[in-house]
C-alpha cells in the first residue's frame, strides 16, 4: 500500500482559470529576463529591484524624482492585507503587526524577474500592487497546468529557516504595462510591481504549529509516535489487538489502514511469541482485504516451528472476524561465522539528508507555488496534515505541475520522528512500517498521466530480508526501483542502507489499476 501526502491527485485544479504554458510564453519570459540582465550588465539600468524595510522607512533615502514610487507600504495598510490571507489567518492576531514591521517593500519594473527557475527565492512574497506573469519553459510530454498571471492579494514562496529549500520551477516576472501618463508624473509610480517580502530570516514567525505543516520539536524523553503506534494489547498468549483511536490517520480521504502499519504490527505480534536470542531475518506477507482505521484489529499468531537455529511464525490480522492480512516471519539465532560474506550493492551517490527538503516543506512549497491558482491556495491554506511518525526526504521529487516521464527509480532518506527505545524489536518493526512508504509509487514514475486518472493503487504482497543490525531513529537511505509493470501490476525492489552498509532488502508487488468511467468503457467497447 502506498502512503501519500495529499498534494497530487487531491488537488485537481478545475475551479480556477488555468492555462497550459505555450512555447511562446516561455520564450517571451526568457527574452524579458535576458533583456533585463543585459540592461544591467551594460549599465543601462539605474538600479536593481528596490528594497526598503517598513520598519526602517526613515533609513531609506530615495531621490526626489522617485520618492513617491519608492515609499514603503504603510504597516497599518499591510496589516489590513495580511488579515485577508487565509494562509495567515491561522496566526494569533497580535502576530500580524510583528510580521508587518519586518516586511520589506520590493519594487520591480516591467519585464523584471522577481524569482527565476532553479533559484531559491528570498522568502514569502505577497503582491501589493501590479500584475506578474508566471512562465514555465515548455517540457516535452509534460502534464499539468500553470497559472498565467497573479495580481494584488496573491502570494507565493516559502519562508524557511533551514538550508534545504526547494528551487523555483517557474519564472515570476513583473508585466505591468507602461501607461500613457503626463510627462510631469513619475511613470514608475504607475507601472511598477510592488511586493511585500517576508525573508527567510523571519521564517520562525510562520513555522512550526502556525501555518506550515512542519512538526514540533520532540520533547526530550517523550516516546516516539511510531513506537506508540506499534503498541499492541495482549488478549491471550497468541492473540493481540490494536488500540483505538488510531494515533496516526491516513492523510488521504480514504479510511484505509496504511499497509506498513499492518506489516509492522503483525511483525510485532510475532516477535512477542519468540524466545529471546532470536532475530528476524525475513518476512513475507499478503494483503487480502483493505483494513479500516476505525475498526479494531486482532492479530492471531500461530507458532509454526521453534528449532535450535530458526523459529517460524504465521500471523493473521482480522477485522470483524474477516482475515485482512497474513504474514510469515522467520527468526534466527545470530552466528559469529564470517566465512562467506559479500555485498555487491554499493551505496548509491546521494546528497546528504540535511541538503534535501523534508516532505512537509515540499508540501507547503507546493501550496505556495506561483503556478497554483489563488482560489486553490485559499482552499487548502487551513488544512493541516497529521504529524507523520517518519521524517522523509525525497531526493528525486519531480515537478508536480509539469509531470514528465522519469526513470522508475528513486532515493529517499528517512528516520523516525523522536528517539526509539533500545529494544531491537522496536527498530525492526519501525523499519518494516517505513519500508512500504513510496515503494509502489516508483512503478508509476514513468507513467505521469496516472495523476490525471482515477487509480486503484494497493499493495498485494510485501517481503523483507534483514541483513545487519540498524537504528531506525537514525538516517537510513532507501533506494527503490521498479523493473517491470504490466497487467495492472507493478513490481518494485528496495535496498536500505545505513552507515555505508546494506541492512535490509525489500520486494513488493502492487496493483496499479486505472479505473475507467462509464463513457470510457462505452468508447472502448
C-alpha positions in Angstrom: 0.0 0.0 0.0 1.2 3.5 -0.8 1.1 6.4 1.6 0.8 9.8 0.1 0.8 13.4 1.2 -2.4 14.8 -0.4 -0.6 17.1 -2.8 -1.2 15.5 -6.1 -4.4 13.8 -7.0 -6.4 15.5 -4.3 -5.6 18.9 -5.8 -7.4 18.8 -9.1 -7.1 22.3 -10.5 -10.6 22.8 -12.1 -12.1 25.7 -10.2 -9.8 28.4 -11.3 -8.7 29.9 -14.6 -5.6 27.9 -15.7 -3.7 27.6 -19.0 -1.2 25.3 -20.5 2.0 27.1 -20.9 3.0 27.6 -24.5 6.4 27.8 -26.1 5.7 31.4 -27.0 5.1 32.3 -23.4 8.3 30.5 -22.3 10.3 32.3 -25.0 8.7 35.7 -24.1 9.7 35.2 -20.4 13.2 34.2 -21.3 13.6 37.2 -23.6 12.5 39.6 -20.9 14.9 38.0 -18.4 17.8 38.2 -20.9 16.9 41.8 -21.7 16.8 42.8 -18.0 20.2 41.1 -17.4 21.7 42.7 -20.4 20.5 46.1 -19.4 22.1 45.8 -16.0 25.3 44.5 -17.4 25.6 47.4 -19.8 24.9 50.0 -17.2 21.6 51.0 -18.8 19.6 50.3 -15.6 19.9 52.7 -12.8 19.0 50.1 -10.2 18.2 46.6 -9.3 15.0 45.7 -7.5 14.3 48.4 -5.0 14.1 47.1 -1.4 13.0 49.0 1.6 12.2 47.8 5.1 8.9 49.0 6.5 10.3 49.1 10.0 13.2 51.3 8.8 11.5 53.6 6.3 13.3 56.7 7.5 16.6 55.0 6.8 15.8 54.9 3.1 16.9 57.9 1.0 15.0 57.8 -2.3 15.7 60.5 -4.9 13.2 63.3 -5.1 12.1 62.2 -8.6 11.3 58.7 -7.3 10.2 59.5 -3.8 6.5 58.7 -4.2 7.1 55.4 -6.0 9.8 54.3 -3.6 7.9 55.0 -0.4 7.4 51.7 1.6 4.0 50.4 2.3 2.5 51.7 5.5 2.5 48.9 8.2 -1.2 49.6 9.0 -2.2 49.1 5.4 0.0 46.0 5.3 -1.9 44.5 8.3 -5.2 45.0 6.5 -3.9 42.9 3.6 -2.4 40.3 5.8 -5.8 39.8 7.5 -7.3 38.8 4.2 -4.9 36.0 3.5 -6.3 32.6 4.7 -2.6 31.5 5.0 -2.1 34.0 7.8 -5.5 33.9 9.4 -4.4 30.9 11.4 -1.9 33.0 13.3 -2.7 34.9 16.5 -3.9 38.4 15.8 -1.0 40.0 17.7 1.5 38.4 15.4 0.4 40.3 12.3 1.8 43.7 13.4 5.1 42.0 14.2 5.2 40.5 10.7 4.2 43.8 9.1 7.0 45.5 11.0 9.7 43.3 9.3 8.2 43.1 5.8 10.3 44.6 3.0 8.8 46.6 0.2 10.3 45.5 -3.1 9.6 47.2 -6.4 10.1 45.7 -9.8 9.9 47.4 -13.2 8.1 45.9 -16.3 9.8 42.8 -17.6 12.0 42.5 -14.5 12.2 38.9 -12.9 11.1 38.6 -9.3 12.1 34.9 -9.0 13.7 32.7 -11.6 13.7 29.0 -12.4 16.2 26.8 -10.5 16.9 29.6 -7.9 15.9 30.0 -4.3 13.6 32.8 -3.5 14.2 35.2 -0.7 11.1 34.2 1.3 7.3 34.7 1.2 6.2 37.2 -1.5 2.8 39.0 -1.2 1.8 41.0 -4.2 0.8 44.5 -3.0 0.3 46.3 -6.4 0.5 45.3 -10.0 0.4 42.2 -12.1 3.0 39.5 -12.6 3.4 36.7 -15.2 4.2 33.1 -14.3 6.1 31.3 -17.0 7.4 27.7 -17.1 9.5 26.6 -20.0 7.6 24.1 -22.2 8.7 20.5 -21.5 8.1 17.7 -23.9 5.2 15.3 -23.0 4.7 17.2 -19.7 1.4 17.0 -17.9 0.0 19.7 -15.7 -1.2 23.3 -15.6 0.4 26.7 -15.0 -1.3 29.9 -14.0 -0.9 32.8 -16.5 -0.9 35.8 -14.1 -1.1 36.8 -10.5 -2.5 40.0 -9.1 -2.7 42.1 -6.0 -3.5 39.9 -2.9 -1.9 36.8 -4.3 1.2 35.3 -2.7 3.9 32.7 -3.5 7.1 31.4 -2.0 8.0 29.8 1.3 9.9 31.3 4.2 12.1 28.5 5.6 14.8 28.6 8.3 16.8 25.6 7.2 19.4 25.3 4.3 17.3 22.7 2.4 14.9 24.7 0.3 13.0 23.9 -2.8 14.1 25.7 -6.1 11.5 27.5 -8.2 10.3 25.7 -11.3 8.9 28.8 -12.9 9.9 32.4 -13.6 7.8 35.1 -12.0 8.1 38.4 -14.0 6.6 41.9 -13.5 4.5 42.5 -16.5 2.6 45.7 -15.6 2.5 47.7 -18.9 3.7 51.2 -19.2 0.7 53.6 -19.3 0.4 56.9 -21.1 0.7 59.5 -18.4 1.6 63.2 -18.4 5.3 63.8 -18.5 5.3 65.5 -15.2 4.0 62.4 -13.4 6.5 59.7 -12.5 5.9 56.8 -14.9 7.3 54.3 -12.4 4.6 55.1 -9.9 2.0 53.6 -12.1 4.0 50.9 -13.8 6.0 49.2 -11.0 5.0 45.9 -9.4 5.3 46.1 -5.6 5.7 43.1 -3.4 5.8 42.7 0.4 8.6 40.2 1.3 9.0 38.2 4.5 12.5 37.0 4.2 13.9 33.6 5.4 15.4 35.5 8.4 11.9 35.8 9.9 10.7 32.3 9.0 10.2 31.5 12.6 7.2 33.8 12.7 5.3 31.4 10.4 6.8 27.9 11.1 6.0 25.1 13.4 2.4 24.9 14.7 1.4 28.1 13.0 0.7 28.0 9.3 3.1 25.4 7.9 3.0 21.6 8.4 6.4 21.4 10.0 6.3 19.2 13.1 7.1 20.5 16.5 10.4 19.6 18.1 10.3 16.4 20.0 10.4 16.7 23.8 13.4 15.0 25.5 12.3 11.7 26.9 9.0 11.6 25.0 8.1 8.3 23.4 8.3 8.5 19.6 4.9 8.5 17.9 5.8 5.4 15.8 6.7 3.4 18.9 3.2 4.2 20.3 1.6 3.2 17.0 3.3 -0.2 17.3 1.9 -0.9 20.8 -0.4 -3.9 21.0 -2.5 -5.1 23.8 -2.2 -8.8 24.7 -5.5 -10.6 24.8 -4.3 -14.2 25.1 -0.9 -15.9 24.7 -1.1 -15.8 20.9 -3.7 -13.0 20.4 -3.1 -9.3 20.3 -5.2 -6.3 19.4 -4.6 -2.6 18.4 -5.5 0.4 20.5 -8.2 2.8 19.2 -8.5 5.5 18.2 -5.6 5.5 15.7 -2.7 7.7 16.7 -1.9 8.5 13.1 -4.6 8.5 10.4 -4.1 8.3 6.6 -3.8 11.8 5.2 -5.7 10.9 2.1 -9.5 10.8 2.1 -10.0 7.1 2.3 -10.1 5.5 5.7 -7.9 2.5 4.9 -5.0 1.5 7.2 -1.6 2.2 5.8 -0.1 -1.1 4.7 3.2 -0.5 6.5 1.2 -0.4 9.8 -0.2 -3.8 9.2 3.3 -5.2 8.4 4.8 -3.6 11.5 2.1 -4.6 13.9 1.9 -8.2 12.6 5.7 -8.5 13.0 5.5 -7.0 16.5 2.9 -9.7 17.4 5.1 -12.4 16.0 8.2 -11.1 17.9 6.3 -11.2 21.2 5.9 -15.0 20.9 9.5 -15.8 20.1 12.1 -16.6 22.7 14.9 -14.1 23.4 18.0 -14.5 21.4 16.3 -14.9 18.0 16.3 -12.0 15.5 14.0 -11.7 12.5 15.8 -12.4 9.2 12.9 -12.4 6.7 9.2 -11.9 6.4 6.6 -12.5 3.6 3.1 -11.0 3.6 -0.1 -10.7 1.6 -2.8 -8.1 1.7 -6.1 -9.8 1.3 -8.6 -7.0 2.1 -8.3 -3.3 2.9 -8.2 -2.7 6.6 -10.2 0.1 8.1 -8.7 2.7 10.5 -11.7 2.9 12.7 -12.1 -0.8 13.2 -10.3 -2.8 15.9 -7.7 -5.2 14.5 -6.8 -8.6 16.1 -3.5 -10.4 15.4 -3.6 -14.1 15.9 -0.1 -15.8 16.0 0.5 -19.5 15.1 3.8 -20.8 16.4 4.6 -22.8 13.3 8.1 -24.0 14.4 10.7 -23.5 17.2 14.0 -25.0 16.3 17.6 -24.8 17.5 18.6 -22.1 15.0 15.3 -21.0 13.4 11.8 -20.1 14.6 8.8 -19.5 12.3 5.5 -17.6 12.9 2.3 -17.2 11.0 0.2 -14.2 11.8 -3.3 -13.3 10.7 -4.9 -9.9 11.0 -8.6 -9.9 11.5 -11.3 -7.2 11.5 -14.9 -8.1 12.3 -14.0 -11.8 12.0 -12.6 -11.5 8.5 -8.9 -12.0 7.6 -7.4 -8.9 6.1 -3.7 -9.6 6.1 -1.3 -12.6 6.6 2.4 -12.6 7.4 5.0 -15.3 7.7 8.1 -14.3 9.7 11.3 -16.3 10.2 13.7 -15.8 13.1 17.3 -17.0 13.6 19.9 -17.1 16.3 22.8 -14.8 15.2 26.1 -16.6 14.4 29.7 -15.2 14.5 30.7 -17.1 11.3 32.1 -14.7 8.7 33.3 -17.5 6.3 31.0 -16.4 3.5 30.2 -12.7 3.2 29.9 -10.3 0.3 27.9 -7.3 -0.8 27.7 -6.3 -4.5 25.4 -3.3 -3.9 27.4 -0.2 -3.1 25.7 2.8 -1.5 24.3 5.0 -4.3 25.6 8.5 -4.7 23.1 10.7 -2.9 23.1 14.2 -1.3 23.2 14.3 2.5 19.8 14.3 4.2 20.4 17.8 5.5 20.6 19.0 1.9 17.2 17.6 1.0 13.9 19.2 1.9 11.6 17.2 4.2 8.2 16.1 2.9 6.3 18.7 4.8 8.4 21.5 3.3 7.7 20.1 -0.2 4.0 20.1 0.6 4.0 23.7 1.8 6.1 24.7 -1.2 3.5 23.2 -3.5 0.7 25.1 -1.8 2.6 28.4 -2.2 3.8 27.7 -5.8 3.3 30.7 -8.1 1.6 28.4 -10.6 -1.1 27.4 -8.2 -4.3 29.5 -8.5 -5.1 31.7 -5.6 -8.5 30.0 -5.1 -6.8 26.7 -4.6 -4.2 28.2 -2.2 -7.0 29.7 -0.2 -9.0 26.4 -0.1 -6.1 24.4 1.3 -4.3 27.0 3.4 -6.1 26.0 6.6 -5.9 22.2 6.1 -3.3 20.7 8.4 -1.7 17.3 7.8 -1.4 14.9 10.7 2.1 14.8 12.0 3.8 11.8 10.4 5.7 9.4 12.6 8.5 9.4 10.0 10.8 12.2 8.7 11.1 11.7 5.0 13.2 13.5 2.4 12.7 12.7 -1.3 16.0 13.1 -3.3 14.2 12.7 -6.6 10.9 14.6 -6.3 9.5 15.7 -9.6 7.6 18.8 -10.6 4.0 18.3 -9.6 2.7 20.8 -12.2 4.6 19.6 -15.2 4.9 15.8 -14.8 7.3 14.2 -17.2 8.3 10.6 -17.8 11.1 9.7 -15.3 13.1 6.6 -14.7 11.3 4.1 -12.4 13.7 4.6 -9.5 14.1 7.0 -6.6 16.1 7.6 -3.4 14.6 8.5 -0.1 16.1 9.4 3.2 14.0 8.5 6.3 14.1 8.0 10.1 11.6 8.0 12.9 10.5 11.3 14.5 11.8 11.1 18.0 14.1 8.5 19.6 13.1 4.9 19.9 13.8 2.7 22.9 16.8 0.4 22.7 14.7 -2.8 22.1 15.8 -4.1 18.7 12.2 -5.4 18.1 11.0 -1.8 18.1 13.6 -0.9 15.4 12.7 -3.9 13.2 9.1 -3.0 13.3 9.7 0.7 12.7 11.7 -0.1 9.6 9.0 -2.6 8.4 6.5 0.3 8.8 8.7 2.6 6.7 9.5 0.1 4.0 6.0 0.4 2.5 6.4 4.2 2.1 6.7 5.4 -1.6 7.8 2.0 -2.8 4.8 1.2 -5.2 4.8 4.8 -6.4 8.2 4.0 -8.0 6.4 1.9 -10.7 4.4 4.9 -11.8 7.2 7.5 -12.2 7.5 6.6 -15.9 3.7 7.0 -16.4 3.0 10.6 -15.4 -0.6 10.6 -16.8 -1.7 8.5 -13.8 -2.0 11.7 -11.8 -4.8 12.7 -14.1 -6.6 9.4 -13.9 -8.7 7.6 -11.3 -6.5 4.9 -10.0 -6.7 1.9 -7.7 -3.2 1.6 -6.1 -2.8 -1.1 -3.5 -0.1 -3.4 -2.2 -0.6 -7.1 -3.0 2.4 -8.6 -1.3 5.5 -7.4 0.6 8.7 -9.2 1.6 11.8 -8.2 3.6 15.2 -9.6 4.3 17.1 -8.3 7.3 20.9 -8.4 6.9 22.6 -6.3 9.6 21.6 -4.5 12.8 20.5 -0.9 12.4 18.9 2.0 14.2 15.5 3.2 12.8 15.8 6.5 14.6 18.9 7.4 12.6 19.1 8.3 8.9 18.6 5.4 6.5 18.8 5.6 2.7 16.1 3.8 0.8 17.0 3.1 -2.9 13.9 1.9 -4.9 13.4 0.6 -8.5 10.6 -0.9 -10.5 12.0 -3.0 -13.3 8.6 -4.2 -14.6 4.9 -3.2 -14.7 2.0 -4.8 -16.6 -1.3 -6.5 -16.2 -2.3 -3.7 -13.8 0.6 -4.7 -11.5 3.9 -3.1 -10.6 7.0 -5.0 -9.3 9.3 -3.0 -7.0 12.5 -3.7 -5.2 14.2 -1.7 -2.5 17.6 -1.6 -0.7 18.0 0.2 2.6 21.5 1.4 3.7 22.9 2.8 6.9 26.5 3.9 7.6 27.5 2.6 4.2 26.2 -0.9 4.8 23.2 -2.7 3.2 20.9 -3.5 6.1 17.6 -4.6 4.5 16.3 -5.7 1.1 12.6 -5.3 0.2 10.4 -6.5 -2.6 6.8 -5.6 -3.3 4.1 -6.2 -6.0 1.1 -4.0 -6.1 -1.9 -3.2 -8.1 -1.8 -0.1 -10.3 -5.2 -0.3 -12.0 -6.7 2.6 -14.0 -10.4 2.9 -13.3 -12.5 3.7 -16.3 -15.7 5.7 -16.1 -18.9 4.7 -18.0 -18.1 6.8 -21.0 -14.6 5.4 -21.4 -15.9 1.9 -21.1 -18.6 2.5 -23.8 -16.0 4.1 -26.1 -13.7 1.1 -25.7 -16.5 -1.4 -26.4 
